[in-house]
Amino acid sequence: MLLNLSPSLSSLRFTSSLPRRCCSNRLPFLSRSPTTRRRFSLSVKMDSTARRRSAGEFYGRVAGTTERGFGGEVEARGAELGSLVLRACYTKVSPSVQVENPKLVVWSDSVAKLLDLDPQEFERPDFPLLFSGALPLVGGLPYAQCYGGHQFGVWAGQLGDGRAITLGELLNSRGERWELQLKGAGKTPYSRFADGLAVLRSSIREFLCSEAMHGLGIPTTRALCLVATGKYVSRDMFYDGNPKDEPGAIVCRVAQSFLRFGSYQIHASRGKEDLEIVRLLADYAIRHHFSHIEKMDKSEDLSFGAGQEGSPVVDLTSNKYAAWSVEVAERTASLIASWQGVGFTHGVLNTDNMSILGLTIDYGPFGFLDAFDPSYTPNTTDLPGRRYCFANQPDIGLWNIAQFTTTLEAANLISKDEANYAMERYGNKFMDEYQAIMTRKLGLAKYNKQLISKLLNNMAVDKVDYTNFFRVLSNIKADPNIPENELLIPLKSVLLDIGQERKEAWISWVQTYIQELVSNGIVDEQRKAAMNSVNPKYILRNYLCQGAIDAAEQGDYEEVRRVLRVMQNPYDEQKGMEKYARLPPAWAYRPGVCMLSCSS
């Protein structure tokens, strides 16, 4: 839905831009009886649900009744299936959240600028009502998206926007397309047995990390504002049978698109009749978000050998879907390389949490590395196998790309060779980006695998703080004449409680590092400035989030706003804000702070 946004909210106007064929009406919700969902695997013969079709209109049975839809149907079968939305990419549904004197907690002026929104609009008395969904935006056509996904490596069937409702799209004055989405705005046909709501705790985390990642220069969905609803929501944070009431809240998320890998997987999983929807949705994405692909000329030399010598040649100019799959793969690889560079662990890299635009999306139990630990996962649900731990993210990214390309292959949009080539390009792009990032972090002229590998090993052994180490590393001078007993002085604030044997290991590494710096011939001050521009001083550590949450739950929102301001400029020194760069205090390691569940 296209939204023409002027500086005044009162002039919001929506028009349709999503394909009508892929829409279903808002349909009734099922009762709360237990259900099971059918599982699919894209690597085997796909299951197809029988459906009826007449004169281009589709019918759905909901709890024994039949309703017409706009190209979509919801089918229920008692306790066998949950609420399924079939043959549709999205469903029209309005926010239904209840509010009581809602309050604007925090907002982003930079996101408002993206939308050509006058920052004074945040002062409107009805702003919290509009951006909680309690008051409709005039002419709006809100909807929830249908998608599926692999969760922890297992196909989970239909998932969808269970608590997110997109208000519409807009084109700003620069011709950029942006979607506005409320997270926590109430039930949708994809809510299953959840309430469609969000709590202040998780909403603050999502808002702050969206903007913190942007400040770090990492592709991400953005956040315009966060509104406290004034109502309470029951949540069992630790899944231990002890739910408690928490303040409710809603985040307005902003992205050029919220399409995910799972947006395509769900239709391929449903068999031959739905494969055309995969093509339709791919065409939509290419037309609106990858338009340069449609403009490729066959005269361009974009033919490549796939895999090893003798493999078939892949011509990206002859198949736009192949070119698209390669770009999605490369954007994903570049994104994950940037995560590794700043020590970010997403925590829930399911395919339904993978953006086709290569954005960081869906901030749940995320975490930045404190002490360097490659096996770190911030997600309590991930603890048994640590599938989504920090070190595994690059491989999981490739696995997810494999599921995406399998979907396109099933829809006959790309060949197996083209799918393999996209995965090959993912691997190459990741290594190129990661090596370049690590080279810059160390202030080197060229990549030195042995030097970097030894450094990371030392950091893991001594549990060195990832962020603070790289920040102070720039203080080392390229002087081979520094006495051995002074070599570690620049690192004394991060090399804590290490014995003589470990000191010797670090001295050896620093000596090798200095030799490399000398051979590079870069002036110390120049190198320091360059390193500090890629090694942040401030990251959104979980304990900083918790401090802001604790204050906000008592009605004090100033700490949330202060943390936002710090994280908007993470590479600057920011005099007076040094406490936000400190190591986590002891209380930060309690459950619910250092690690969270998927529902957190």
N, C-alpha and C positions, 0 to 999 in steps of 0.2 A: 504494500500500500504506500503510495507516494504522498509525502507530506510536504507542503510548501510552508516553510518556517520563516516567518519574519521576526524582527526583534520583539514583537509583542505576542504573547501566548494566545491572545484573544483571536488572532487571525490564522490559527492553524487550520489547514485545509488538506484533506486526504483525497487521493485518487488511487485507483487500483493499478498495480504494476506486476503483481504476482499472477501466474497463469491460473485462470479460473477453473480449468479442467482439474487442477490439483487441489481444489478446496472442498471441504465438507461443511455443512451447517453445524452449529452448536447442537449437541444432542444430549439427551438425559444421561445421568450417571447411573451406574449399576449400584445395587445394594452392596453392603459391606460383607457379603458372604465370602469365605475363603475361595481363592482361585489359584489355578496353576496356569502357567504360560507355556505354549508350545515352543520348543527349542528348535533352532535351525542351524545348519552348518553350511557355509558357502563352499566348502571343499567337497561336499558330497551332493547327491541328487537333491534338489530343493523341493520342499513341500509346497503345495498350492491349495489354498482354501477355495472351495466351491463358492461361486457368487453369481448373482443374477444381474442381467443388464437389459434395459429396454429404452429405445429411442434416445440413447446418449445419457439417460439418467440412471443413477444407481440407487439401489434400495438397501436398507439395513434393518435388521431385526434387533430391537433393543428391549430386553426384558419382555419378550413376547409381542412387541408392537412393531409396526413398520413405519419408517419415516423416509421421506425423500431427502436427498442431499444434492449438493453441487459437485458431483464427481467424487463423492466419498461415501463410505458407509461405516456404521458401527455395528458390530455383530457380537452378540453375547450368547453363551451356551451354558447357563447355569454355573456350576462349579468347575467346568472344564476350562473355560477361558476367561481372561479378564476383558476389559473394555477395549475392543480392537477397532481402530479407525482404518478402514481398508480403501485402497485406490485413491488416496488423498495425501498431499504433502503437508497440508495445514488445515486447521479447523477454526472457523470464526467463533470467538468466545470473548466475552467481556470480563473485566476484573470484577470480582465479587467479594473482595476483602472487606471486613468490617473495621471501621476506624472510630476513634473517640478522641477528639481534639489532637489530631496528628501534628507532629513537630518536625521541622526540617533540621536534621542532625548535622549534615555536612554536605558540601557541594564542591564542584570543580569548575573554576572560572575558565580553565583552559579547554575543557570539554564544551562549555557554553560557547566559547569562541569558535570551536569547530562547527557548531550548529548555527552560527550567526545569531545567537541568543544574547540579548542584552543582560549583563549580570544583574541589573536592577530588578529583573523579573523574579529573582530569588526572594526578594523582599515582599512580593505580593502575598496578602493574607490567605489567598486561596491556593497558593503554590503547593503546600503539602497535600491538599485535597486532590489536586490535579495529578500529582506525581505519586500518589498512593493508589490511584485508580478509583478513588471514591467519587470523584467528579469526572465525567467523560470529557475528552478533548473533542470539541465540536467537529463533526464530520468524520471522526475516527472510525477505522475498520479493524479493530484489534483481532489478533489470531494467535493460536498456539501451534507450534510446528510438530509434525509427526516424524519420528526417527527411531531407529533401533540401535543396537550396538553389542559389541563383545565386552563383557564386564569380567575383568580378571581372566581373560582368555577364553571365556565361555559365551556362546551366543545367547543373548537374553531376550530376543524377540523385540516386540514393540516397547519403546520407552517414551520418548516425546517430552515436550515441555510440560512437566507435571506441576510446576509452580511459576512458570515464566510466561508472560503474555506480551507479545510485541504490539506496540501501539501503532506503529506505522514507519514509513521511510521518508526521508527528505533528501533533497538535493540542495547543498549549500551554495553560496555565491561562487565557489570555486569548481562547481560541477561535481562535487564528491557526494556519493550516496551513503547515507547513514540511517541505521535502524535504531529506534528507541524501544527498549524492552523493560517491563517491570518484572522483577523477580520477587515472588512472595505475594502476588496479587490475587491469589485465590485458586480454586479448583479449575481444572480443564479436563477434557476427555482423556488426558494422559496422566492424570494424577493417581490412577489406580486406587489404592486405599489410603493415600496420604491426604493432608488437608490443604495442600497448595500454598501454604504460608511459609514465612521465614522469620527467624528470630533476629534480634538486634546483634547478638554475638556473631553469628555467621555473616550477617549483612555488613557489619563493620569490617570484618576480615576481607570480604570480597571487594568492598569499595576501596579500602586502603591499598590492597595488593594490585588492583587494576591500575591505579594511578602510580603506585610505586614502580611497577614494571615499565610503565611508559616513561617514567623519569630515568630509569636505567637504560632506556633506548631499546627495549625488547618489545616486539610486536605483541599486542594484547587488545582484548576488548577494553573499553573504557567505562567510566562510571560518572554520570552527570550529577546525581544526588542520592541521598539516603534519607528516608523519612521514617520516623518512629510512629507506629500506628496508634499508640495509646491503648492497645489491647494486649492481652497475654496469650501466649501459645505454649501448649504442652509439648515438651521434648524429653526423650530418654537419651541423653547425651552419650552415655556409655553402654547402651543396650543391656543394662543390668536389671531391668525391671523397676527402676526408680525414676520415673519421669518427674519433671518439675515444670512449673509455669515460668516462662521467660518473656521479656518484653518483645513484642512483634515489630517487624520493620520491613521495609521494601527498598530495594536498590533499583535505580533506573540505569540499566546497562546500555551502552552505545557501541555499535560496531557497524562496519560496512556490510556485514552479513553474519548471521548466526548459523549458516549452513555447516553441517558436520559430515564426517565420513558416514556416520550412521543414517544421515538423511537419505543416502543412496542405498545403503545396505538393506534397509527395511523393505524396499520395493523389490530388490533382486531376490530377497529371501522368500518372497511370496509366489514365485513362479512366473511362467511365461507371460501370462496376461498383464503382469505389472512391470515387465521389463521396459515397456515404452515410457513409463513414468521416469525411469532412470535417465533415459535419453532426454526427455522433456526438461527434467531438472538440471541436467548437465548443460543443455542448451541455454537455459536461463542463467546459470552461473557464468558461463563463458560470455554471454552477451552483455551482462551487467558488470561483471567483476574481472573478466579476463579478455576484454574486447580486443586487445592487441593480438590475441591468438587468431581471431577471425580475419585480421588484416595481414597475416603472414603471406608472403609472396613465394610462389614455387621457385623463383629465381634465387631465393636465399638458400645458402648451403647449410641445410639443417638435417643432413643425413648422417647417421652414425651406425657403427657396428655395435650390435648388442652382445654383451658378454665376451667370450673368448674369441680368438682369431678364427675366422671361418663361419661365425654366426651370421644370421641374416641381417641385412641392413634395415634400420628403422628410419623412415623419412617422416619427420615431424611436420612437414608442410603438406603432406598428403592426407593427414588424419588429425583434425583439430582435437579430438578426444585424447589422442596419444600425447600431443603437445601439452594439453591441459594436465594430464596425469603426471607428466614429468615436472611441470611447474609446481603442482601441489606437493609432489615428493620433495622437490628442492626447497620450497618454502618451509616445509616441515623440518627438514634436516637443518636448515639455517636457524630455525627457532630453537630446536633442542640444543644445538651447539651453543647458542647464546645463553640458554639455561645453565649449561655446564660451566660456562665461563664465570657466572656470578654465584654459582652454588645453589641454584633454585631446584627444588624437587616438587613436582606437581602433585604427586600422591595418588592420582586416580586417572591414569592414562588409558582409560577405556576408549573404544573407537567412537562412542557418542560424545566424548570430550575432546575430539580432534577437529579443529577448524580447517575447512578447505582453503582458507586464506592464509594459513600459517600463523594464526593468532593464538596466544595463550588464552584459554577460555575455561570457564567454570572453576572458580577458586573455592575449593573445599578444604580438605586437610593438607594444604600446602605447607612447605617449610623451607627456609634458607638454611644452609649448613652453618652450624656454629663450629664445633670441633670437626675437623675434616674426617669424615667417615663415609667411604664409598657405599657402604651397605645401608646408609641412613634412609629410612622411610618415615614420613610424618603421619602416616595413616595407620591407625590401629588395626583396621580391617586387613591391611596388607602384611601384617607382621608374620604370619605363618610362613609365607614363601618369599616375601620381600620382592615380589614381581616388579613393583614400581619404584624400587629404591633408586637413589641417585645414579649409581653406576650403570643401572640397567636401562636408563631412559633412552639412550641412542638405539639400542637393540629393539626396545618396545616400539619406538617410532618406526623402525623398519617393518616390524611385524604388523603394525597398524596400516602402513602403506600397502603391504601385501594384501590385507583384507580389502582395502579400497580398490586396488587394481583388479582383484578377483571379482569384485562387484561390477566394474566396468567391462571386464572380460565376459562375465555372465550375460550382460546386456548387449553383447556383440558390438561394443563401442571401440574396443581395442583388442589386439591379438595377444597371444601369450608372449610372443617376442617383445611386443611393445610394453606389456606389463613387466616383464623381466628387466627391460631397459630402464623403466621408471625406477625400479628398486635399485638398479645399479647406480643410477644418477643420485639417488638418495645417499648411498654410501659414499660416493665421491664428494658430493657437496658437503656432507657432514664433516668428513676428514679435512677438507680444505678450509672450512669455516673454523672448525675447532682448533686446528693447528695455527691458523692466523690469530685467533683470539688469545691463545696461550702465549704465542710469541709476543704479542703486544702487552700482555699482562706482565711479562718479565722484562720488557723493554729491550728485546733483542732485535737484531736486524734480520735474522732468519731463524727458522724453527730448529730446535735442538732436542730431538726426541729423548736422548739419554739424560740430558740435564733435567728436563721437565719430569720424566718418569721417576728419577731419583728424588726430586723435590716432593712429588706427590706421595711417594712412599714414606719419606721422612715425616711429612705432615700427618699421614695416617697413623704412623707408629706413635708419635708424640701428641696426637689429638690437638693439633694446632688450629686455632681459629682461622677459617678459610678467608673471610673478608679482611680481617685486620692484618693478617700476614701479608697479603699482597699490597695492602696500602702502605705498610711500613717498609716493604722491600725496596721501594723507590729511594729510601734514605741511604742505601749502600753506595759507596763511592767506587768508581772504577780505578782503584789505586792498588796495584799489586804489592806495594810496600807497606801496607797496613800491618802492624804486628799481629801475630796470631791470637794473642790474648785480647785483642780489641775487635776482632772480626765480627763477633756476635752482638756488640753493643747496640747497633741499630735495630736489632731484632729482639732485644731483651724483654720488651713488653708483650711479646707473643710466644716466646719460648719459655714456658713456665714449668718449673719443677722437673727439669731434665737432669739426669746424672752425667757423670764424666764421659761415659761411653757414648751417650747420645750427643753430648757437646762436641766430641771429636767427629762424629758423623756430620754434624751441621757445619763445623769448621771446614771439613773437607769439601762439602757442597758449596759453601760460600766462596772458597778459593777457586773452584772451577767456574763458578758464576762470574767472579770478577775477571778471570782470564777471558771469558767470552765477551764481557762488556768492553774490555780493553781492545779486543780484536775488532769490535764493532765500530769503535772510534766515535761514539756519540757523546756529546758534552753532557756532564752529569745533570745540570739543571734542565737542559732540554729533555733528557730522558725522564727525569722525575715528573715534569709537567705532562709528558705523554702518558706515562704509567698511571698518574693520578686521574687522567681523563677516561681511563677504562677500568680502573680498580676503585669501586665506590668506597666512600667512607661510611655511608649509612645504607643499611638494608633493613627490610621490614621483618625483623626477628619476631618470632611468635610472642615473646614476652612483652614486646612493645605493643603489639595488638591487644594483648590481654590487659595491659595497663589502661589502654584507651577504652576497652570494653567495660572494665570494672567501674570506671568513672561515669561512662555513659549510662550504665544501668542504674546509676544513682541520680541521673538527670543532668550530669555535667558533661557537655559535649566539647568543651574546649580542648581536652587532650586529643580527641580524635582529629580535630582541626589542626592542632600543632604537629601531630605526627604526619599528617598529610603535607603540610608545608615543608617539613624536613625531607620527606621522601620525594618531593618534586624536584629537588636538586641534590641528588645523592653523591655527586662527585665533588661538591663544594665543601670547604671547611666549615662554614656556618658557625661563626663565633657564638659561643653561649649554648650551643646545642650538643656539645661533646658527649653528654650523658646518653644520647641516643646511639652512640657508637660503642658503648660499653659491652663487655661480655655479659651473658645472661646471669642473673642472680640465682641463688640456690632454689628459690621457689619456682623458677621458670621450668624446672624439670618435673614438676608434678603433672599427673595425667590431666588432659584437657588444655594444657598450655603447650608443651613441647610436642605432643602427639594428640591427634584428634580422630574422630570417626568420620565415615563418609557423610553422615547426616549433620556433621557439625558446621 
